[in-house]
Amino acid sequence: MLNVRRAQAVLKQSTSVSEVYKEQSAKLYTHEWVKKFPTMLEFIRDQLNNSDKQHQSINEETAKWISHIEKGMDYTDEAELQQMRDVAIDAQNQGLNGKYWAFIFFPLSVFRWLLDDA
């Protein structure tokens, strides 16, 4: 039993500081996750391979979001308004860089209430 405890302690300490382990554990997690949800791999590939086709719609939607942001709330100052614009632009950049899911998720999670009223 003593050897088990000692081995556990050594493994815990060595893996917690190992850069190789950190990188490989993320890849192992991704591999196991894709095995469990195989259609997600198709979704991810589609995002990366077809992101250029989405650019125009992403830009158009972002312009709508920013318009809604500017009309939808009373801001105390220009900096507060700019923060909201920056959040929308960050989501736009995610979409333009092949992470269309992040772009789609943005209005549903961050300020859906604002878009519904517009």
MITORKE-538765 format. One record per atom (N, C-alpha, C): residue in three letters; x, y, z. Coordinates in steps of 0.2 Angstrom, whole numbers, plus 5000, padded with zeros to 4 digits. Example, Ala and Ser with C-alpha at 12.3 -4.5 7.8 and 13.67 -1.06 7.14 Angstrom:
! residues 2
ALA506649725039
ALA506249785039
ALA506649845039
SER506449895035
SER506849955036
SER506450005039
***
This chain:
! residues 118
MET500449945000
MET500050005000
MET500450065000
LEU501050065003
LEU501550125004
LEU501750134997
ASN501950084993
ASN502150104986
ASN501650134981
VAL501050114982
VAL500450144979
VAL500450214980
ARG500450234987
ARG500350304989
ARG500950344986
ARG501550314987
ARG502150354984
ARG502150354977
ALA501950304973
ALA501850314966
ALA501350364964
GLN500750364967
GLN500250414966
GLN500550484967
ALA500950494972
ALA501250564974
ALA501750584968
VAL502150534966
VAL502650554961
VAL502350574955
LEU501850534953
LEU501450544946
LEU501050614947
LYS500750624952
LYS500450684953
LYS500850744952
GLN501450744955
GLN501950794955
GLN502250804948
SER502450744945
SER502750754939
SER502350774933
THR501650754933
THR501250774928
THR500950844929
SER500950864935
SER500650934936
SER501150984933
VAL501750974932
VAL502251024930
VAL502551004923
SER502350954920
SER502550934914
SER502150964908
GLU502551004904
GLU502251034898
GLU502050984893
VAL502450924892
VAL502250874888
VAL501550844890
TYR501450834896
TYR500850804899
TYR500250844897
LYS500350914899
LYS499850964898
LYS499650964890
GLU500050964886
GLU499850964879
GLU499550894877
GLN499850844879
GLN499550774877
GLN498950764880
SER498850784886
SER498150774890
SER497650804886
ALA497750864884
ALA497250904880
ALA497050864873
LYS497550844870
LYS497450804864
LYS497050734865
LEU497250704871
LEU496950644873
LEU496150654874
TYR496050714878
TYR495350734879
TYR494950744873
THR495250774868
THR494950794862
THR494850724858
HIS495250684858
HIS495250624855
HIS494650584858
GLU494650574864
GLU494050534867
GLU493450574866
TRP493350634866
TRP492750674865
TRP492450664859
VAL492950664853
VAL492750654847
VAL492450584846
LYS492750534849
LYS492550464849
LYS491850464852
LYS491750494857
LYS491050494860
LYS490550534856
PHE490750584852
PHE490250624848
PHE490550634841
PRO490550584837
PRO490950584831
PRO490650634826
THR490050654826
THR489850704822
THR490050774823
MET490350784829
MET490650854831
MET491250864826
LEU491650814825
LEU492250814821
LEU492050844814
GLU491450824811
GLU491250844805
GLU491050924805
PHE490750934811
PHE490551004812
PHE491151054812
ILE491651034816
ILE492351074816
ILE492651074810
ARG492651024806
ARG492951024799
ARG492551074795
ASP491951064795
ASP491551114791
ASP491651184793
GLN491751204799
GLN491851274801
GLN492551294798
LEU493051254798
LEU493651274796
LEU493751274788
ASN493451224785
ASN493451224778
ASN492951274774
ASN492451294777
ASN491951334774
ASN491851404777
SER492351424781
SER492251484785
SER492251544780
ASP492651534774
ASP492651594769
ASP491951604767
LYS491551554766
LYS490851554763
LYS490351594768
GLN490551604774
GLN490151634779
GLN490351704780
HIS490851724778
HIS491151794779
HIS490651854778
GLN490251854772
GLN489851904771
GLN489251904776
SER488951844777
SER488451844782
SER488651864789
ILE489251844791
ILE489551864798
ILE489551934798
ASN489851974793
ASN489952044793
ASN489252074793
GLU488752054789
GLU488152084789
GLU487752074796
GLU487852014799
GLU487552004806
GLU487852054811
THR488552054811
THR488852104816
THR488652174815
ALA488552194809
ALA488352264808
ALA487652274811
LYS487152224811
LYS486552224814
LYS486552224821
TRP487052184824
TRP487152184831
TRP487352254834
ILE487852274830
ILE488052344833
ILE487552394832
SER487152394827
SER486552444827
SER486152434832
HIS485952374834
HIS485452354840
HIS485852374846
ILE486452364847
ILE486852384853
ILE486752464854
GLU486852494849
GLU486852574849
GLU486152604850
LYS485652564848
LYS484952594849
LYS484652564855
GLY484852504857
GLY484452464862
GLY484552484870
MET485052524871
MET485152544878
MET485452614879
ASP485352634885
ASP485652704887
ASP486252684890
TYR486852714887
TYR487452704890
TYR487652774894
THR488052754899
THR488252814903
THR488852854900
ASP489252824896
ASP489752854892
ASP489952814886
GLU490352854882
GLU490552824875
GLU490952754877
ALA491352754882
ALA491752694884
ALA491352634885
GLU490752644888
GLU490352584889
GLU490052564883
LEU489852604879
LEU489552584872
LEU490152554868
GLN490752574868
GLN491252544864
GLN491452474867
GLN491352464873
GLN491452394876
GLN490952344873
MET490352364872
MET489852324869
MET490052314862
ARG490252364858
ARG490452354851
ARG490952304851
ASP491452314855
ASP492052274855
ASP491852194856
VAL491452184861
VAL491152114862
VAL490852084855
ALA490452124852
ALA490252104846
ALA490752094840
ILE491252134840
ILE491752134835
ILE492252074837
ASP492352054843
ASP492651994845
ASP492351934843
ALA491651924843
ALA491251874841
ALA491351864833
GLN491351924830
GLN491451924823
GLN492051894821
ASN492651914824
ASN493251894823
ASN493351814824
GLN492951794829
GLN492951724830
GLN492651684824
GLY492051714822
GLY491751684816
GLY492151684809
LEU492551744808
LEU492951754802
LEU493551704803
ASN493751684808
ASN494351644809
ASN494151564810
GLY493551544807
GLY493351474807
GLY493051454813
LYS492851494818
LYS492451474824
LYS491751504824
TYR491451474818
TYR490751504817
TYR490251484823
TRP490351434827
TRP489951414832
TRP489951474838
ALA490551504839
ALA490651554844
ALA490251614841
PHE490251624835
PHE489851684832
PHE489151674833
ILE488951614831
ILE488151594832
ILE487951604839
PHE488351574844
PHE488251574851
PHE488151644854
PHE488551684851
PHE488551754854
PHE487851784855
PRO487451794850
PRO486851834852
PRO486351794856
LEU486451724856
LEU486051684860
LEU486151684867
SER486751704869
SER487051694876
SER487151764879
VAL487451814875
VAL487651874878
VAL487051924879
PHE486751934873
PHE486251994874
PHE485651974870
ARG485351914870
ARG484751894866
ARG484151944868
TRP484151964874
TRP483552004876
TRP483652074872
LEU484252094870
LEU484252154867
LEU484052154860
LEU484252094857
LEU484052084850
LEU483352064849
ASP483052034854
ASP482352024853
ASP481852084853
ASP482152134856
ASP481752204857
ASP481852244851
ALA482352224847
ALA482452274841
ALA482052254835
***
